[in-house]
Amino acid sequence: MEAVKWIGNQGSHEAGLTAADVLDGADLLSHALKTLYDRSGDEMGRRIRAVNRRRGLPRNYKVR
């Protein structure tokens, strides 16, 4: 998030930003928000832990 702040500060206090600067800031902000709020990997983490606990797949395992 601090990197996005620096890009914004540069844009508001200096000559301005290029399109590439804005796109970099958007990519950085998107990554930060996904890291903070996206929980789609939680289910995969549970599946991984379950396999590790069992030390393999159960015989009746169905692929999703």
PQR file with spaces between the fields and no chain letter, atoms N, CA, C, O and H, PARSE charges and radii, in Angstrom:
ATOM       1  N    MET     1       0.821   -1.185    0.000 -0.4000 1.5000
ATOM       2  CA   MET     1       0.000    0.000    0.000 -0.0000 2.0000
ATOM       3  C    MET     1       0.869    1.255    0.000  0.5500 1.7000
ATOM       4  O    MET     1       0.481    2.286   -0.550 -0.5500 1.4000
ATOM       5  N    GLU     2       2.024    1.165    0.608 -0.4000 1.5000
ATOM       6  CA   GLU     2       2.878    2.346    0.649 -0.0000 2.0000
ATOM       7  C    GLU     2       3.379    2.708   -0.746  0.5500 1.7000
ATOM       8  O    GLU     2       3.535    3.887   -1.065 -0.5500 1.4000
ATOM       9  H    GLU     2       2.340    0.328    1.055  0.4000 1.0000
ATOM      10  N    ALA     3       3.629    1.697   -1.578 -0.4000 1.5000
ATOM      11  CA   ALA     3       4.074    1.980   -2.947 -0.0000 2.0000
ATOM      12  C    ALA     3       3.007    2.750   -3.716  0.5500 1.7000
ATOM      13  O    ALA     3       3.326    3.656   -4.486 -0.5500 1.4000
ATOM      14  H    ALA     3       3.502    0.740   -1.319  0.4000 1.0000
ATOM      15  N    VAL     4       1.738    2.392   -3.507 -0.4000 1.5000
ATOM      16  CA   VAL     4       0.641    3.110   -4.159 -0.0000 2.0000
ATOM      17  C    VAL     4       0.602    4.554   -3.654  0.5500 1.7000
ATOM      18  O    VAL     4       0.349    5.482   -4.423 -0.5500 1.4000
ATOM      19  H    VAL     4       1.479    1.656   -2.881  0.4000 1.0000
ATOM      20  N    LYS     5       0.853    4.730   -2.370 -0.4000 1.5000
ATOM      21  CA   LYS     5       0.888    6.084   -1.800 -0.0000 2.0000
ATOM      22  C    LYS     5       1.970    6.931   -2.468  0.5500 1.7000
ATOM      23  O    LYS     5       1.733    8.091   -2.803 -0.5500 1.4000
ATOM      24  H    LYS     5       1.059    3.976   -1.746  0.4000 1.0000
ATOM      25  N    TRP     6       3.159    6.351   -2.662 -0.4000 1.5000
ATOM      26  CA   TRP     6       4.256    7.108   -3.263 -0.0000 2.0000
ATOM      27  C    TRP     6       3.921    7.501   -4.702  0.5500 1.7000
ATOM      28  O    TRP     6       4.224    8.610   -5.140 -0.5500 1.4000
ATOM      29  H    TRP     6       3.351    5.409   -2.389  0.4000 1.0000
ATOM      30  N    ILE     7       3.297    6.584   -5.421 -0.4000 1.5000
ATOM      31  CA   ILE     7       2.908    6.907   -6.803 -0.0000 2.0000
ATOM      32  C    ILE     7       1.888    8.044   -6.802  0.5500 1.7000
ATOM      33  O    ILE     7       1.988    8.976   -7.600 -0.5500 1.4000
ATOM      34  H    ILE     7       3.051    5.683   -5.064  0.4000 1.0000
ATOM      35  N    GLY     8       0.907    7.963   -5.904 -0.4000 1.5000
ATOM      36  CA   GLY     8      -0.093    9.033   -5.809 -0.0000 2.0000
ATOM      37  C    GLY     8       0.510   10.359   -5.413  0.5500 1.7000
ATOM      38  O    GLY     8       0.145   11.400   -5.958 -0.5500 1.4000
ATOM      39  H    GLY     8       0.825    7.206   -5.256  0.4000 1.0000
ATOM      40  N    ASN     9       1.438   10.329   -4.459 -0.4000 1.5000
ATOM      41  CA   ASN     9       2.102   11.572   -4.034 -0.0000 2.0000
ATOM      42  C    ASN     9       2.871   12.206   -5.181  0.5500 1.7000
ATOM      43  O    ASN     9       2.831   13.421   -5.374 -0.5500 1.4000
ATOM      44  H    ASN     9       1.735    9.483   -4.016  0.4000 1.0000
ATOM      45  N    GLN    10       3.564   11.380   -5.932 -0.4000 1.5000
ATOM      46  CA   GLN    10       4.327   11.915   -7.057 -0.0000 2.0000
ATOM      47  C    GLN    10       3.388   12.557   -8.071  0.5500 1.7000
ATOM      48  O    GLN    10       3.694   13.611   -8.630 -0.5500 1.4000
ATOM      49  H    GLN    10       3.597   10.393   -5.775  0.4000 1.0000
ATOM      50  N    GLY    11       2.261   11.927   -8.301 -0.4000 1.5000
ATOM      51  CA   GLY    11       1.312   12.471   -9.271 -0.0000 2.0000
ATOM      52  C    GLY    11       0.675   13.772   -8.833  0.5500 1.7000
ATOM      53  O    GLY    11       0.354   14.620   -9.665 -0.5500 1.4000
ATOM      54  H    GLY    11       2.013   11.072   -7.847  0.4000 1.0000
ATOM      55  N    SER    12       0.489   13.936   -7.533 -0.4000 1.5000
ATOM      56  CA   SER    12      -0.186   15.153   -7.068 -0.0000 2.0000
ATOM      57  C    SER    12       0.773   16.294   -6.734  0.5500 1.7000
ATOM      58  O    SER    12       0.344   17.445   -6.653 -0.5500 1.4000
ATOM      59  H    SER    12       0.751   13.247   -6.857  0.4000 1.0000
ATOM      60  N    HIS    13       2.046   16.006   -6.540 -0.4000 1.5000
ATOM      61  CA   HIS    13       2.982   17.053   -6.134 -0.0000 2.0000
ATOM      62  C    HIS    13       4.031   17.389   -7.187  0.5500 1.7000
ATOM      63  O    HIS    13       4.737   18.389   -7.060 -0.5500 1.4000
ATOM      64  H    HIS    13       2.395   15.071   -6.606  0.4000 1.0000
ATOM      65  N    GLU    14       4.136   16.577   -8.206 -0.4000 1.5000
ATOM      66  CA   GLU    14       5.150   16.843   -9.233 -0.0000 2.0000
ATOM      67  C    GLU    14       4.459   17.050  -10.574  0.5500 1.7000
ATOM      68  O    GLU    14       3.279   17.395  -10.631 -0.5500 1.4000
ATOM      69  H    GLU    14       3.562   15.764   -8.309  0.4000 1.0000
ATOM      70  N    ALA    15       5.195   16.838  -11.635 -0.4000 1.5000
ATOM      71  CA   ALA    15       4.700   17.142  -12.980 -0.0000 2.0000
ATOM      72  C    ALA    15       3.516   16.281  -13.404  0.5500 1.7000
ATOM      73  O    ALA    15       2.768   16.678  -14.298 -0.5500 1.4000
ATOM      74  H    ALA    15       6.154   16.558  -11.589  0.4000 1.0000
ATOM      75  N    GLY    16       3.327   15.136  -12.802 -0.4000 1.5000
ATOM      76  CA   GLY    16       2.216   14.273  -13.179 -0.0000 2.0000
ATOM      77  C    GLY    16       2.681   12.847  -13.376  0.5500 1.7000
ATOM      78  O    GLY    16       3.850   12.520  -13.172 -0.5500 1.4000
ATOM      79  H    GLY    16       3.934   14.814  -12.076  0.4000 1.0000
ATOM      80  N    LEU    17       1.759   12.020  -13.770 -0.4000 1.5000
ATOM      81  CA   LEU    17       2.039   10.607  -13.942 -0.0000 2.0000
ATOM      82  C    LEU    17       1.847   10.205  -15.400  0.5500 1.7000
ATOM      83  O    LEU    17       1.042   10.794  -16.122 -0.5500 1.4000
ATOM      84  H    LEU    17       0.809   12.286  -13.935  0.4000 1.0000
ATOM      85  N    THR    18       2.588    9.212  -15.809 -0.4000 1.5000
ATOM      86  CA   THR    18       2.376    8.630  -17.127 -0.0000 2.0000
ATOM      87  C    THR    18       1.294    7.562  -17.012  0.5500 1.7000
ATOM      88  O    THR    18       0.915    7.158  -15.913 -0.5500 1.4000
ATOM      89  H    THR    18       3.241    8.735  -15.222  0.4000 1.0000
ATOM      90  N    ALA    19       0.816    7.122  -18.138 -0.4000 1.5000
ATOM      91  CA   ALA    19      -0.171    6.035  -18.147 -0.0000 2.0000
ATOM      92  C    ALA    19       0.435    4.782  -17.517  0.5500 1.7000
ATOM      93  O    ALA    19      -0.254    4.049  -16.807 -0.5500 1.4000
ATOM      94  H    ALA    19       1.124    7.449  -19.031  0.4000 1.0000
ATOM      95  N    ALA    20       1.707    4.536  -17.770 -0.4000 1.5000
ATOM      96  CA   ALA    20       2.389    3.367  -17.193 -0.0000 2.0000
ATOM      97  C    ALA    20       2.430    3.467  -15.670  0.5500 1.7000
ATOM      98  O    ALA    20       2.254    2.462  -14.982 -0.5500 1.4000
ATOM      99  H    ALA    20       2.267    5.131  -18.347  0.4000 1.0000
ATOM     100  N    ASP    21       2.662    4.672  -15.132 -0.4000 1.5000
ATOM     101  CA   ASP    21       2.664    4.876  -13.679 -0.0000 2.0000
ATOM     102  C    ASP    21       1.304    4.539  -13.076  0.5500 1.7000
ATOM     103  O    ASP    21       1.217    3.873  -12.044 -0.5500 1.4000
ATOM     104  H    ASP    21       2.805    5.488  -15.691  0.4000 1.0000
ATOM     105  N    VAL    22       0.252    5.007  -13.730 -0.4000 1.5000
ATOM     106  CA   VAL    22      -1.105    4.755  -13.235 -0.0000 2.0000
ATOM     107  C    VAL    22      -1.402    3.258  -13.268  0.5500 1.7000
ATOM     108  O    VAL    22      -1.971    2.718  -12.320 -0.5500 1.4000
ATOM     109  H    VAL    22       0.323    5.548  -14.568  0.4000 1.0000
ATOM     110  N    LEU    23      -1.021    2.589  -14.352 -0.4000 1.5000
ATOM     111  CA   LEU    23      -1.250    1.148  -14.461 -0.0000 2.0000
ATOM     112  C    LEU    23      -0.449    0.379  -13.410  0.5500 1.7000
ATOM     113  O    LEU    23      -0.953   -0.586  -12.836 -0.5500 1.4000
ATOM     114  H    LEU    23      -0.558    3.028  -15.122  0.4000 1.0000
ATOM     115  N    ASP    24       0.783    0.793  -13.154 -0.4000 1.5000
ATOM     116  CA   ASP    24       1.577    0.162  -12.091 -0.0000 2.0000
ATOM     117  C    ASP    24       0.879    0.325  -10.739  0.5500 1.7000
ATOM     118  O    ASP    24       0.777   -0.630   -9.969 -0.5500 1.4000
ATOM     119  H    ASP    24       1.193    1.577  -13.620  0.4000 1.0000
ATOM     120  N    GLY    25       0.405    1.525  -10.459 -0.4000 1.5000
ATOM     121  CA   GLY    25      -0.298    1.771   -9.204 -0.0000 2.0000
ATOM     122  C    GLY    25      -1.552    0.915   -9.089  0.5500 1.7000
ATOM     123  O    GLY    25      -1.845    0.377   -8.021 -0.5500 1.4000
ATOM     124  H    GLY    25       0.488    2.300  -11.085  0.4000 1.0000
ATOM     125  N    ALA    26      -2.292    0.788  -10.185 -0.4000 1.5000
ATOM     126  CA   ALA    26      -3.509   -0.031  -10.172 -0.0000 2.0000
ATOM     127  C    ALA    26      -3.168   -1.494   -9.924  0.5500 1.7000
ATOM     128  O    ALA    26      -3.858   -2.171   -9.161 -0.5500 1.4000
ATOM     129  H    ALA    26      -2.055    1.225  -11.053  0.4000 1.0000
ATOM     130  N    ASP    27      -2.111   -1.987  -10.560 -0.4000 1.5000
ATOM     131  CA   ASP    27      -1.681   -3.377  -10.326 -0.0000 2.0000
ATOM     132  C    ASP    27      -1.270   -3.597   -8.875  0.5500 1.7000
ATOM     133  O    ASP    27      -1.630   -4.607   -8.269 -0.5500 1.4000
ATOM     134  H    ASP    27      -1.551   -1.437  -11.180  0.4000 1.0000
ATOM     135  N    LEU    28      -0.523   -2.660   -8.325 -0.4000 1.5000
ATOM     136  CA   LEU    28      -0.087   -2.779   -6.932 -0.0000 2.0000
ATOM     137  C    LEU    28      -1.273   -2.750   -5.973  0.5500 1.7000
ATOM     138  O    LEU    28      -1.327   -3.530   -5.021 -0.5500 1.4000
ATOM     139  H    LEU    28      -0.231   -1.840   -8.817  0.4000 1.0000
ATOM     140  N    LEU    29      -2.217   -1.855   -6.222 -0.4000 1.5000
ATOM     141  CA   LEU    29      -3.398   -1.768   -5.373 -0.0000 2.0000
ATOM     142  C    LEU    29      -4.243   -3.036   -5.479  0.5500 1.7000
ATOM     143  O    LEU    29      -4.752   -3.534   -4.475 -0.5500 1.4000
ATOM     144  H    LEU    29      -2.174   -1.222   -6.995  0.4000 1.0000
ATOM     145  N    SER    30      -4.389   -3.552   -6.689 -0.4000 1.5000
ATOM     146  CA   SER    30      -5.144   -4.790   -6.889 -0.0000 2.0000
ATOM     147  C    SER    30      -4.511   -5.944   -6.116  0.5500 1.7000
ATOM     148  O    SER    30      -5.211   -6.718   -5.462 -0.5500 1.4000
ATOM     149  H    SER    30      -3.976   -3.148   -7.505  0.4000 1.0000
ATOM     150  N    HIS    31      -3.196   -6.056   -6.191 -0.4000 1.5000
ATOM     151  CA   HIS    31      -2.492   -7.117   -5.459 -0.0000 2.0000
ATOM     152  C    HIS    31      -2.691   -6.966   -3.949  0.5500 1.7000
ATOM     153  O    HIS    31      -2.933   -7.950   -3.250 -0.5500 1.4000
ATOM     154  H    HIS    31      -2.627   -5.428   -6.721  0.4000 1.0000
ATOM     155  N    ALA    32      -2.590   -5.746   -3.458 -0.4000 1.5000
ATOM     156  CA   ALA    32      -2.755   -5.512   -2.020 -0.0000 2.0000
ATOM     157  C    ALA    32      -4.164   -5.892   -1.568  0.5500 1.7000
ATOM     158  O    ALA    32      -4.330   -6.533   -0.530 -0.5500 1.4000
ATOM     159  H    ALA    32      -2.393   -4.947   -4.026  0.4000 1.0000
ATOM     160  N    LEU    33      -5.169   -5.505   -2.334 -0.4000 1.5000
ATOM     161  CA   LEU    33      -6.549   -5.821   -1.961 -0.0000 2.0000
ATOM     162  C    LEU    33      -6.814   -7.323   -1.996  0.5500 1.7000
ATOM     163  O    LEU    33      -7.498   -7.855   -1.122 -0.5500 1.4000
ATOM     164  H    LEU    33      -5.034   -4.985   -3.178  0.4000 1.0000
ATOM     165  N    LYS    34      -6.274   -8.005   -3.006 -0.4000 1.5000
ATOM     166  CA   LYS    34      -6.428   -9.467   -3.076 -0.0000 2.0000
ATOM     167  C    LYS    34      -5.756  -10.126   -1.883  0.5500 1.7000
ATOM     168  O    LYS    34      -6.312  -11.048   -1.287 -0.5500 1.4000
ATOM     169  H    LYS    34      -5.718   -7.573   -3.716  0.4000 1.0000
ATOM     170  N    THR    35      -4.578   -9.665   -1.536 -0.4000 1.5000
ATOM     171  CA   THR    35      -3.853  -10.230   -0.403 -0.0000 2.0000
ATOM     172  C    THR    35      -4.635  -10.039    0.897  0.5500 1.7000
ATOM     173  O    THR    35      -4.673  -10.935    1.740 -0.5500 1.4000
ATOM     174  H    THR    35      -4.127   -8.915   -2.020  0.4000 1.0000
ATOM     175  N    LEU    36      -5.245   -8.894    1.053 -0.4000 1.5000
ATOM     176  CA   LEU    36      -5.970   -8.591    2.284 -0.0000 2.0000
ATOM     177  C    LEU    36      -7.343   -9.248    2.364  0.5500 1.7000
ATOM     178  O    LEU    36      -7.746   -9.700    3.436 -0.5500 1.4000
ATOM     179  H    LEU    36      -5.215   -8.166    0.368  0.4000 1.0000
ATOM     180  N    TYR    37      -8.069   -9.309    1.245 -0.4000 1.5000
ATOM     181  CA   TYR    37      -9.483   -9.663    1.316 -0.0000 2.0000
ATOM     182  C    TYR    37      -9.912  -10.906    0.544  0.5500 1.7000
ATOM     183  O    TYR    37     -10.987  -11.440    0.820 -0.5500 1.4000
ATOM     184  H    TYR    37      -7.741   -8.942    0.375  0.4000 1.0000
ATOM     185  N    ASP    38      -9.125  -11.386   -0.404 -0.4000 1.5000
ATOM     186  CA   ASP    38      -9.546  -12.529   -1.218 -0.0000 2.0000
ATOM     187  C    ASP    38      -9.334  -13.818   -0.435  0.5500 1.7000
ATOM     188  O    ASP    38      -8.204  -14.153   -0.083 -0.5500 1.4000
ATOM     189  H    ASP    38      -8.252  -10.953   -0.628  0.4000 1.0000
ATOM     190  N    ARG    39     -10.389  -14.523   -0.168 -0.4000 1.5000
ATOM     191  CA   ARG    39     -10.326  -15.761    0.608 -0.0000 2.0000
ATOM     192  C    ARG    39     -10.554  -16.990   -0.261  0.5500 1.7000
ATOM     193  O    ARG    39     -10.837  -18.066    0.266 -0.5500 1.4000
ATOM     194  H    ARG    39     -11.308  -14.251   -0.455  0.4000 1.0000
ATOM     195  N    SER    40     -10.438  -16.855   -1.591 -0.4000 1.5000
ATOM     196  CA   SER    40     -10.685  -17.983   -2.484 -0.0000 2.0000
ATOM     197  C    SER    40      -9.658  -19.098   -2.292  0.5500 1.7000
ATOM     198  O    SER    40      -9.942  -20.255   -2.601 -0.5500 1.4000
ATOM     199  H    SER    40     -10.208  -15.981   -2.019  0.4000 1.0000
ATOM     200  N    GLY    41      -8.496  -18.775   -1.798 -0.4000 1.5000
ATOM     201  CA   GLY    41      -7.481  -19.792   -1.552 -0.0000 2.0000
ATOM     202  C    GLY    41      -7.686  -20.568   -0.258  0.5500 1.7000
ATOM     203  O    GLY    41      -7.002  -21.564   -0.021 -0.5500 1.4000
ATOM     204  H    GLY    41      -8.265  -17.835   -1.547  0.4000 1.0000
ATOM     205  N    ASP    42      -8.626  -20.124    0.586 -0.4000 1.5000
ATOM     206  CA   ASP    42      -8.863  -20.797    1.859 -0.0000 2.0000
ATOM     207  C    ASP    42      -9.298  -22.247    1.670  0.5500 1.7000
ATOM     208  O    ASP    42      -8.822  -23.139    2.371 -0.5500 1.4000
ATOM     209  H    ASP    42      -9.182  -19.316    0.392  0.4000 1.0000
ATOM     210  N    GLU    43     -10.206  -22.479    0.718 -0.4000 1.5000
ATOM     211  CA   GLU    43     -10.687  -23.844    0.469 -0.0000 2.0000
ATOM     212  C    GLU    43      -9.533  -24.733   -0.006  0.5500 1.7000
ATOM     213  O    GLU    43      -9.418  -25.882    0.420 -0.5500 1.4000
ATOM     214  H    GLU    43     -10.593  -21.754    0.148  0.4000 1.0000
ATOM     215  N    MET    44      -8.698  -24.212   -0.872 -0.4000 1.5000
ATOM     216  CA   MET    44      -7.555  -24.991   -1.351 -0.0000 2.0000
ATOM     217  C    MET    44      -6.623  -25.310   -0.182  0.5500 1.7000
ATOM     218  O    MET    44      -6.097  -26.420   -0.099 -0.5500 1.4000
ATOM     219  H    MET    44      -8.791  -23.279   -1.218  0.4000 1.0000
ATOM     220  N    GLY    45      -6.419  -24.371    0.700 -0.4000 1.5000
ATOM     221  CA   GLY    45      -5.580  -24.614    1.874 -0.0000 2.0000
ATOM     222  C    GLY    45      -6.143  -25.718    2.752  0.5500 1.7000
ATOM     223  O    GLY    45      -5.395  -26.552    3.264 -0.5500 1.4000
ATOM     224  H    GLY    45      -6.846  -23.470    0.633  0.4000 1.0000
ATOM     225  N    ARG    46      -7.469  -25.727    2.928 -0.4000 1.5000
ATOM     226  CA   ARG    46      -8.101  -26.802    3.711 -0.0000 2.0000
ATOM     227  C    ARG    46      -7.902  -28.151    3.048  0.5500 1.7000
ATOM     228  O    ARG    46      -7.631  -29.149    3.715 -0.5500 1.4000
ATOM     229  H    ARG    46      -8.076  -25.049    2.512  0.4000 1.0000
ATOM     230  N    ARG    47      -8.039  -28.176    1.722 -0.4000 1.5000
ATOM     231  CA   ARG    47      -7.856  -29.444    0.994 -0.0000 2.0000
ATOM     232  C    ARG    47      -6.403  -29.936    1.117  0.5500 1.7000
ATOM     233  O    ARG    47      -6.156  -31.130    1.293 -0.5500 1.4000
ATOM     234  H    ARG    47      -8.258  -27.365    1.179  0.4000 1.0000
ATOM     235  N    ILE    48      -5.479  -29.025    1.026 -0.4000 1.5000
ATOM     236  CA   ILE    48      -4.065  -29.381    1.149 -0.0000 2.0000
ATOM     237  C    ILE    48      -3.773  -29.941    2.537  0.5500 1.7000
ATOM     238  O    ILE    48      -3.103  -30.964    2.674 -0.5500 1.4000
ATOM     239  H    ILE    48      -5.680  -28.056    0.883  0.4000 1.0000
ATOM     240  N    ARG    49      -4.280  -29.263    3.566 -0.4000 1.5000
ATOM     241  CA   ARG    49      -4.053  -29.749    4.934 -0.0000 2.0000
ATOM     242  C    ARG    49      -4.692  -31.116    5.155  0.5500 1.7000
ATOM     243  O    ARG    49      -4.126  -31.960    5.851 -0.5500 1.4000
ATOM     244  H    ARG    49      -4.824  -28.431    3.455  0.4000 1.0000
ATOM     245  N    ALA    50      -5.874  -31.342    4.564 -0.4000 1.5000
ATOM     246  CA   ALA    50      -6.544  -32.638    4.714 -0.0000 2.0000
ATOM     247  C    ALA    50      -5.726  -33.757    4.075  0.5500 1.7000
ATOM     248  O    ALA    50      -5.588  -34.832    4.660 -0.5500 1.4000
ATOM     249  H    ALA    50      -6.333  -30.656    3.999  0.4000 1.0000
ATOM     250  N    VAL    51      -5.190  -33.522    2.899 -0.4000 1.5000
ATOM     251  CA   VAL    51      -4.349  -34.527    2.234 -0.0000 2.0000
ATOM     252  C    VAL    51      -3.098  -34.786    3.065  0.5500 1.7000
ATOM     253  O    VAL    51      -2.695  -35.936    3.238 -0.5500 1.4000
ATOM     254  H    VAL    51      -5.302  -32.650    2.424  0.4000 1.0000
ATOM     255  N    ASN    52      -2.492  -33.742    3.571 -0.4000 1.5000
ATOM     256  CA   ASN    52      -1.288  -33.911    4.383 -0.0000 2.0000
ATOM     257  C    ASN    52      -1.578  -34.676    5.668  0.5500 1.7000
ATOM     258  O    ASN    52      -0.770  -35.502    6.092 -0.5500 1.4000
ATOM     259  H    ASN    52      -2.819  -32.807    3.431  0.4000 1.0000
ATOM     260  N    ARG    53      -2.734  -34.406    6.297 -0.4000 1.5000
ATOM     261  CA   ARG    53      -3.099  -35.143    7.513 -0.0000 2.0000
ATOM     262  C    ARG    53      -3.290  -36.627    7.216  0.5500 1.7000
ATOM     263  O    ARG    53      -2.867  -37.486    7.989 -0.5500 1.4000
ATOM     264  H    ARG    53      -3.391  -33.735    5.952  0.4000 1.0000
ATOM     265  N    ARG    54      -3.927  -36.914    6.096 -0.4000 1.5000
ATOM     266  CA   ARG    54      -4.169  -38.317    5.728 -0.0000 2.0000
ATOM     267  C    ARG    54      -2.938  -38.971    5.120  0.5500 1.7000
ATOM     268  O    ARG    54      -2.863  -40.194    5.007 -0.5500 1.4000
ATOM     269  H    ARG    54      -4.271  -36.216    5.468  0.4000 1.0000
ATOM     270  N    ARG    55      -1.977  -38.146    4.731 -0.4000 1.5000
ATOM     271  CA   ARG    55      -0.781  -38.599    4.009 -0.0000 2.0000
ATOM     272  C    ARG    55      -1.163  -39.281    2.696  0.5500 1.7000
ATOM     273  O    ARG    55      -0.608  -40.317    2.331 -0.5500 1.4000
ATOM     274  H    ARG    55      -2.038  -37.152    4.822  0.4000 1.0000
ATOM     275  N    GLY    56      -2.107  -38.687    2.009 -0.4000 1.5000
ATOM     276  CA   GLY    56      -2.548  -39.178    0.708 -0.0000 2.0000
ATOM     277  C    GLY    56      -4.044  -39.024    0.565  0.5500 1.7000
ATOM     278  O    GLY    56      -4.727  -38.586    1.490 -0.5500 1.4000
ATOM     279  H    GLY    56      -2.558  -37.845    2.306  0.4000 1.0000
ATOM     280  N    LEU    57      -4.546  -39.384   -0.595 -0.4000 1.5000
ATOM     281  CA   LEU    57      -5.971  -39.299   -0.864 -0.0000 2.0000
ATOM     282  C    LEU    57      -6.696  -40.511   -0.310  0.5500 1.7000
ATOM     283  O    LEU    57      -6.149  -41.613   -0.329 -0.5500 1.4000
ATOM     284  H    LEU    57      -3.991  -39.739   -1.347  0.4000 1.0000
ATOM     285  N    PRO    58      -7.921  -40.332    0.188 -0.5600 1.5000
ATOM     286  CA   PRO    58      -8.701  -41.493    0.595  0.2800 2.0000
ATOM     287  C    PRO    58      -9.108  -42.291   -0.644  0.5500 1.7000
ATOM     288  O    PRO    58      -9.133  -41.750   -1.749 -0.5500 1.4000
ATOM     289  N    ARG    59      -9.423  -43.561   -0.468 -0.4000 1.5000
ATOM     290  CA   ARG    59      -9.767  -44.420   -1.610 -0.0000 2.0000
ATOM     291  C    ARG    59     -11.012  -43.944   -2.349  0.5500 1.7000
ATOM     292  O    ARG    59     -11.119  -44.181   -3.552 -0.5500 1.4000
ATOM     293  H    ARG    59      -9.402  -44.001    0.430  0.4000 1.0000
ATOM     294  N    ASN    60     -11.947  -43.291   -1.690 -0.4000 1.5000
ATOM     295  CA   ASN    60     -13.187  -42.842   -2.316 -0.0000 2.0000
ATOM     296  C    ASN    60     -13.125  -41.360   -2.730  0.5500 1.7000
ATOM     297  O    ASN    60     -14.168  -40.721   -2.870 -0.5500 1.4000
ATOM     298  H    ASN    60     -11.859  -43.098   -0.713  0.4000 1.0000
ATOM     299  N    TYR    61     -11.941  -40.819   -2.924 -0.4000 1.5000
ATOM     300  CA   TYR    61     -11.758  -39.410   -3.250 -0.0000 2.0000
ATOM     301  C    TYR    61     -12.313  -39.119   -4.638  0.5500 1.7000
ATOM     302  O    TYR    61     -12.058  -39.866   -5.583 -0.5500 1.4000
ATOM     303  H    TYR    61     -11.094  -41.338   -2.811  0.4000 1.0000
ATOM     304  N    LYS    62     -13.074  -38.030   -4.760 -0.4000 1.5000
ATOM     305  CA   LYS    62     -13.630  -37.593   -6.040 -0.0000 2.0000
ATOM     306  C    LYS    62     -12.940  -36.296   -6.441  0.5500 1.7000
ATOM     307  O    LYS    62     -12.858  -35.362   -5.644 -0.5500 1.4000
ATOM     308  H    LYS    62     -13.282  -37.424   -3.993  0.4000 1.0000
ATOM     309  N    VAL    63     -12.448  -36.235   -7.665 -0.4000 1.5000
ATOM     310  CA   VAL    63     -11.794  -35.040   -8.173 -0.0000 2.0000
ATOM     311  C    VAL    63     -12.852  -33.986   -8.412  0.5500 1.7000
ATOM     312  O    VAL    63     -13.923  -34.282   -8.943 -0.5500 1.4000
ATOM     313  H    VAL    63     -12.515  -36.994   -8.313  0.4000 1.0000
ATOM     314  N    ARG    64     -12.557  -32.755   -8.022 -0.4000 1.5000
ATOM     315  CA   ARG    64     -13.515  -31.643   -8.214 -0.0000 2.0000
ATOM     316  C    ARG    64     -13.332  -31.012   -9.554  0.5500 1.7000
ATOM     317  O    ARG    64     -14.044  -30.067   -9.894 -0.5500 1.4000
ATOM     318  H    ARG    64     -11.687  -32.514   -7.591  0.4000 1.0000
